[in-house]
Every structure is written in C-alpha cells, then in structure tokens.
Amino acid sequence: MNGNRYYGVRVEGAKYGVGFGSALAIAISYTKNHSILWAIIHGILGWLYVIYAALFG
C-alpha cells in the first residue's frame, strides 16, 4: 500500500533526525566543555541542546 510506504519513510526520517541531533549535540558539547560526561548528557537531550547552544552560544 502507498500509505504504509509513506509512513515508513517518515519513521526512518525521524530516526535519522534524532540520531543526527544527538551526534551534533555531543560534538558541540565536547568542543565547548571538553567533558565526556556533559557530552553524554547533552547527547541525550539532542536537539534541545543544539537549539540552546545556537541561541545562547
């Protein structure tokens, strides 16, 4: 069915977005703080931390 394929594409896109957001958050956090613990915490927060870092530097 065409509807199932569309749903599958959306789910895969969402997984990619979450994974990319976490990786980006980890990279930004480690660059700023040089702390693996903070990088892990910010990786869990993902896109929330990326947006925070972009807004508040």
Backbone torsions as a table, in degrees:
resi	resn	phi	psi	omega
1	MET	NA	148.8	-178.5
2	ASN	-71.2	-35.7	-180.0
3	GLY	-64.7	-38.1	179.0
4	ASN	-65.6	-38.7	179.2
5	ARG	-64.4	-42.1	178.7
6	TYR	-61.4	-43.1	178.4
7	TYR	-62.5	-41.8	179.4
8	GLY	-62.6	-39.1	178.4
9	VAL	-65.8	-41.0	179.6
10	ARG	-64.7	-42.1	-179.5
11	VAL	-65.2	-45.3	178.5
12	GLU	-63.2	-39.1	177.3
13	GLY	-63.8	-39.4	178.5
14	ALA	-66.2	-41.3	178.2
15	LYS	-62.4	-42.0	178.9
16	TYR	-63.2	-42.5	-179.2
17	GLY	-63.5	-41.4	178.9
18	VAL	-66.9	-44.4	179.5
19	GLY	-63.6	-42.7	179.5
20	PHE	-67.4	-39.3	178.6
21	GLY	-62.8	-41.2	178.7
22	SER	-66.7	-43.6	179.5
23	ALA	-63.8	-41.3	178.3
24	LEU	-65.2	-41.7	178.4
25	ALA	-62.5	-41.6	178.9
26	ILE	-63.2	-44.8	-179.1
27	ALA	-63.6	-45.3	179.9
28	ILE	-64.1	-45.7	-177.7
29	SER	-62.3	-46.1	-178.2
30	TYR	-67.0	-36.1	177.8
31	THR	-64.3	-40.2	-178.4
32	LYS	-78.0	-44.0	-169.4
33	ASN	-104.0	-19.3	-175.4
34	HIS	53.1	40.9	-179.7
35	SER	-133.7	124.6	179.1
36	ILE	-68.6	-37.6	179.8
37	LEU	-60.6	-47.8	178.5
38	TRP	-65.2	-35.4	178.2
39	ALA	-62.9	-40.1	178.3
40	ILE	-65.7	-46.0	179.8
41	ILE	-61.0	-46.0	-179.4
42	HIS	-69.7	-29.4	175.0
43	GLY	-64.5	-35.8	176.6
44	ILE	-66.6	-38.8	179.0
45	LEU	-72.9	-28.1	173.8
46	GLY	61.3	-122.5	-173.8
47	TRP	-62.5	-26.8	178.2
48	LEU	-61.2	-43.2	179.1
49	TYR	-70.7	-37.3	179.1
50	VAL	-60.5	-45.3	178.7
51	ILE	-64.8	-43.3	178.5
52	TYR	-59.8	-46.3	-179.2
53	ALA	-63.5	-36.8	179.3
54	ALA	-68.9	-37.5	-177.7
55	LEU	-78.8	-40.6	-171.6
56	PHE	-111.9	7.0	174.9
57	GLY	59.5	NA	NA
